[in-house]
Amino acid sequence: MSRFAIDVTACWRPRVGMVTVAVELARALVAGRGADDFTLLCSRERPPALADLDCEAVLAPYRHEVVLKARWLPMVEPQLGCDAILYPYWPSPPRR
């Protein structure tokens, strides 16, 4: 069994373009997970399009992308114990 996280922190925006890709990719990965565990990394709340998804969610205290990438994600990543983290919308944080 593997543990994965998916960064959906940008998915509070209107659902067009890359937000749609990130949402649908997250839904497909969780649906086909087998024995693997998934955790959503969300900004403030779980995106409405992923509200019914059967997986854990970790909520950031804010939405500002620079703060998320520079402070919150590097702090929370080691605490998750994940084998890999998918960043479908923004690049991964520059420092860890």
N, C-alpha and C positions, 0 to 999 in steps of 0.2 A: 504494500500500500504506500502510495506517495501522497504528499501534501502540497497543494498549490494555492497560490493567491492570484487574484485578478484585480488590477487597478481599474476601478470604475469611478474614480474621483471626479472626472470631467463629465460624468453622465447626468448631472443635474441640469445641463443645458437642454434646449429643445432637441428633440430626437430627429436629427438629420445627419447626413454624412457619416463621419467617424463615430459619432455617438451611437448611431444605428448599428454600425459594425461591432463596436465594443459590447453593446447590449446583446445582440444576437450571438456573438461569439461566446460570451459568458453563459448564455442560456444553453447553447449547444454543448459546451464543455461540461457543464454540470449535469446535463441530461445523459451524457455518455460516459460518466465518470467511473463506472464500475465500482471498485473498492477504494478509489482515491477520494481524498477530501479536498474541498475547495473553500476558500475564504474570499469574500468580496471586500476590497478596500474602498470605502465610500467616503464622500465628503458630507458631513453632517447627518445625512439619513440615507437609507437604502434607496436607490433610484426606483420610482414607481413601476417601471417596466420589469424590475427584478424583485419586486416585493414578495412574490409567491415562490421564488426560487428556494429550493431545499438545500441551503448551505449557510454557513456562518457569515456574519458581516462584522467588520470592524469599522467604526465611525470616527472620522477625523473631526476635530472640534471646529474646523473652518473650511472655507472653499477656495481661498486664494491659492492659485497653482504654484506660485513661487514658494510660498511658505510650505505648502504640502511637499514639494520636491526637495526643498532645502532643509527642512526641519523634521516634519512629521514622518514621512516615509522612511528616511534613514534611521529614525528612532524606533519605529514600529517593526520594520523588516526583521531584525534579529529576534524579536520577541515572538514572531509567528511560527518559527521552526519549519518553514516551508522548504521544499526541495527546489522550487522555482517560482518566480513571480512573473506574470504576464502583464506587460504595459501596452495594451492595444491602442491607446489614444495619444499619450505623451511618451517621450523617451524616459528611461529609468532615471532615478536621481543621479546627479553627477558624482556624488561622494557617498561612501558608506563607512 
